[in-house]
Amino acid sequence: MNDWNKYCPVFEYEQVDSRVLQHSAWVGHRHFSYDLVRSYQPRLLVELGTHWGASFFSMCQGIKDGNLSTLCYAVDTWVGDPHSGGYDDEVYNNVVSITSSLYPRHATLLRTTFDEALAQFQDASIDLLHIDGFHQYEAVKHDYESWLPKLAPDGIILFHDISVHGFGFGVWKLWSELKEQYPALQFEHSGGLGILFPKGVHHTSKQLLDQWEELKGGYVSM
């Protein structure tokens, strides 16, 4: 990770289709995720659960603007689940359109289940993993345990909705367990975002941990 910088990005995708943000609970984390990829410079980024693409496109924007060589994969069936509700191909087609027009160098969409996508990635290869699928406790725990072997040494995992209690959500429960075992940082706003270092903290990520209280406040109101 380079020195942490706080950028003022222009998110091109919201100029293409405002629905990307209208349908997302991830809006409050997009500036942080942009800055994270610019600083961390992952070689391989995988997102589990993309929906309209607010989180995925925000990270792709950082990679594009930073002229990075990162490969980005979004894994989703694009049919919905009991928490997001079901939807038709309009969502997937919109994600395909934005990906191909704005982020073709970096982004690949995998329309499949998380379990089926596992075979496409080598163990210890993913530097940044974002888990944002079905939010039931057993489901997110399964996603975490299944994909952990794919995480690179000193890799980072992001968990969305760690602050949401009720509605059958259980990410908060898994997060409360994991943050007691491993180095972790978190945001409470916009559903909450957990940042986990389950395979150790590389020296290049140490600045984020050391300066967290100072850095965190700059993203809470965004």
Secondary structure as a PSIPRED ss2 file (coil, helix, strand):
# PSIPRED VFORMAT (PSIPRED V4.0)

   1 M C   1.000  0.000  0.000
   2 N C   1.000  0.000  0.000
   3 D C   1.000  0.000  0.000
   4 W C   1.000  0.000  0.000
   5 N C   1.000  0.000  0.000
   6 K C   1.000  0.000  0.000
   7 Y C   1.000  0.000  0.000
   8 C C   1.000  0.000  0.000
   9 P C   1.000  0.000  0.000
  10 V C   1.000  0.000  0.000
  11 F C   1.000  0.000  0.000
  12 E H   0.000  1.000  0.000
  13 Y H   0.000  1.000  0.000
  14 E H   0.000  1.000  0.000
  15 Q H   0.000  1.000  0.000
  16 V H   0.000  1.000  0.000
  17 D C   1.000  0.000  0.000
  18 S C   1.000  0.000  0.000
  19 R H   0.000  1.000  0.000
  20 V H   0.000  1.000  0.000
  21 L H   0.000  1.000  0.000
  22 Q H   0.000  1.000  0.000
  23 H C   1.000  0.000  0.000
  24 S C   1.000  0.000  0.000
  25 A C   1.000  0.000  0.000
  26 W C   1.000  0.000  0.000
  27 V H   0.000  1.000  0.000
  28 G H   0.000  1.000  0.000
  29 H H   0.000  1.000  0.000
  30 R H   0.000  1.000  0.000
  31 H H   0.000  1.000  0.000
  32 F H   0.000  1.000  0.000
  33 S H   0.000  1.000  0.000
  34 Y H   0.000  1.000  0.000
  35 D H   0.000  1.000  0.000
  36 L H   0.000  1.000  0.000
  37 V H   0.000  1.000  0.000
  38 R H   0.000  1.000  0.000
  39 S H   0.000  1.000  0.000
  40 Y H   0.000  1.000  0.000
  41 Q C   1.000  0.000  0.000
  42 P C   1.000  0.000  0.000
  43 R C   1.000  0.000  0.000
  44 L E   0.000  0.000  1.000
  45 L E   0.000  0.000  1.000
  46 V E   0.000  0.000  1.000
  47 E E   0.000  0.000  1.000
  48 L E   0.000  0.000  1.000
  49 G C   1.000  0.000  0.000
  50 T C   1.000  0.000  0.000
  51 H C   1.000  0.000  0.000
  52 W C   1.000  0.000  0.000
  53 G C   1.000  0.000  0.000
  54 A H   0.000  1.000  0.000
  55 S H   0.000  1.000  0.000
  56 F H   0.000  1.000  0.000
  57 F H   0.000  1.000  0.000
  58 S H   0.000  1.000  0.000
  59 M H   0.000  1.000  0.000
  60 C H   0.000  1.000  0.000
  61 Q H   0.000  1.000  0.000
  62 G H   0.000  1.000  0.000
  63 I H   0.000  1.000  0.000
  64 K H   0.000  1.000  0.000
  65 D H   0.000  1.000  0.000
  66 G C   1.000  0.000  0.000
  67 N C   1.000  0.000  0.000
  68 L C   1.000  0.000  0.000
  69 S C   1.000  0.000  0.000
  70 T C   1.000  0.000  0.000
  71 L E   0.000  0.000  1.000
  72 C E   0.000  0.000  1.000
  73 Y E   0.000  0.000  1.000
  74 A E   0.000  0.000  1.000
  75 V E   0.000  0.000  1.000
  76 D E   0.000  0.000  1.000
  77 T C   1.000  0.000  0.000
  78 W C   1.000  0.000  0.000
  79 V C   1.000  0.000  0.000
  80 G E   0.000  0.000  1.000
  81 D E   0.000  0.000  1.000
  82 P C   1.000  0.000  0.000
  83 H C   1.000  0.000  0.000
  84 S C   1.000  0.000  0.000
  85 G E   0.000  0.000  1.000
  86 G E   0.000  0.000  1.000
  87 Y C   1.000  0.000  0.000
  88 D C   1.000  0.000  0.000
  89 D H   0.000  1.000  0.000
  90 E H   0.000  1.000  0.000
  91 V H   0.000  1.000  0.000
  92 Y H   0.000  1.000  0.000
  93 N H   0.000  1.000  0.000
  94 N H   0.000  1.000  0.000
  95 V H   0.000  1.000  0.000
  96 V H   0.000  1.000  0.000
  97 S H   0.000  1.000  0.000
  98 I H   0.000  1.000  0.000
  99 T H   0.000  1.000  0.000
 100 S H   0.000  1.000  0.000
 101 S H   0.000  1.000  0.000
 102 L H   0.000  1.000  0.000
 103 Y C   1.000  0.000  0.000
 104 P C   1.000  0.000  0.000
 105 R C   1.000  0.000  0.000
 106 H C   1.000  0.000  0.000
 107 A E   0.000  0.000  1.000
 108 T E   0.000  0.000  1.000
 109 L E   0.000  0.000  1.000
 110 L E   0.000  0.000  1.000
 111 R E   0.000  0.000  1.000
 112 T C   1.000  0.000  0.000
 113 T C   1.000  0.000  0.000
 114 F H   0.000  1.000  0.000
 115 D H   0.000  1.000  0.000
 116 E H   0.000  1.000  0.000
 117 A H   0.000  1.000  0.000
 118 L H   0.000  1.000  0.000
 119 A H   0.000  1.000  0.000
 120 Q H   0.000  1.000  0.000
 121 F C   1.000  0.000  0.000
 122 Q C   1.000  0.000  0.000
 123 D C   1.000  0.000  0.000
 124 A C   1.000  0.000  0.000
 125 S C   1.000  0.000  0.000
 126 I E   0.000  0.000  1.000
 127 D E   0.000  0.000  1.000
 128 L E   0.000  0.000  1.000
 129 L E   0.000  0.000  1.000
 130 H E   0.000  0.000  1.000
 131 I E   0.000  0.000  1.000
 132 D C   1.000  0.000  0.000
 133 G C   1.000  0.000  0.000
 134 F C   1.000  0.000  0.000
 135 H C   1.000  0.000  0.000
 136 Q C   1.000  0.000  0.000
 137 Y H   0.000  1.000  0.000
 138 E H   0.000  1.000  0.000
 139 A H   0.000  1.000  0.000
 140 V H   0.000  1.000  0.000
 141 K H   0.000  1.000  0.000
 142 H H   0.000  1.000  0.000
 143 D H   0.000  1.000  0.000
 144 Y H   0.000  1.000  0.000
 145 E H   0.000  1.000  0.000
 146 S H   0.000  1.000  0.000
 147 W H   0.000  1.000  0.000
 148 L H   0.000  1.000  0.000
 149 P H   0.000  1.000  0.000
 150 K H   0.000  1.000  0.000
 151 L E   0.000  0.000  1.000
 152 A E   0.000  0.000  1.000
 153 P E   0.000  0.000  1.000
 154 D E   0.000  0.000  1.000
 155 G E   0.000  0.000  1.000
 156 I E   0.000  0.000  1.000
 157 I E   0.000  0.000  1.000
 158 L E   0.000  0.000  1.000
 159 F E   0.000  0.000  1.000
 160 H E   0.000  0.000  1.000
 161 D C   1.000  0.000  0.000
 162 I C   1.000  0.000  0.000
 163 S C   1.000  0.000  0.000
 164 V C   1.000  0.000  0.000
 165 H C   1.000  0.000  0.000
 166 G E   0.000  0.000  1.000
 167 F C   1.000  0.000  0.000
 168 G C   1.000  0.000  0.000
 169 F E   0.000  0.000  1.000
 170 G C   1.000  0.000  0.000
 171 V H   0.000  1.000  0.000
 172 W H   0.000  1.000  0.000
 173 K H   0.000  1.000  0.000
 174 L H   0.000  1.000  0.000
 175 W H   0.000  1.000  0.000
 176 S H   0.000  1.000  0.000
 177 E H   0.000  1.000  0.000
 178 L H   0.000  1.000  0.000
 179 K C   1.000  0.000  0.000
 180 E C   1.000  0.000  0.000
 181 Q C   1.000  0.000  0.000
 182 Y C   1.000  0.000  0.000
 183 P C   1.000  0.000  0.000
 184 A E   0.000  0.000  1.000
 185 L E   0.000  0.000  1.000
 186 Q E   0.000  0.000  1.000
 187 F E   0.000  0.000  1.000
 188 E C   1.000  0.000  0.000
 189 H C   1.000  0.000  0.000
 190 S C   1.000  0.000  0.000
 191 G C   1.000  0.000  0.000
 192 G C   1.000  0.000  0.000
 193 L E   0.000  0.000  1.000
 194 G E   0.000  0.000  1.000
 195 I E   0.000  0.000  1.000
 196 L E   0.000  0.000  1.000
 197 F C   1.000  0.000  0.000
 198 P C   1.000  0.000  0.000
 199 K C   1.000  0.000  0.000
 200 G C   1.000  0.000  0.000
 201 V C   1.000  0.000  0.000
 202 H C   1.000  0.000  0.000
 203 H H   0.000  1.000  0.000
 204 T H   0.000  1.000  0.000
 205 S H   0.000  1.000  0.000
 206 K H   0.000  1.000  0.000
 207 Q H   0.000  1.000  0.000
 208 L H   0.000  1.000  0.000
 209 L H   0.000  1.000  0.000
 210 D H   0.000  1.000  0.000
 211 Q C   1.000  0.000  0.000
 212 W H   0.000  1.000  0.000
 213 E H   0.000  1.000  0.000
 214 E H   0.000  1.000  0.000
 215 L H   0.000  1.000  0.000
 216 K H   0.000  1.000  0.000
 217 G H   0.000  1.000  0.000
 218 G H   0.000  1.000  0.000
 219 Y H   0.000  1.000  0.000
 220 V H   0.000  1.000  0.000
 221 S C   1.000  0.000  0.000
 222 M C   1.000  0.000  0.000
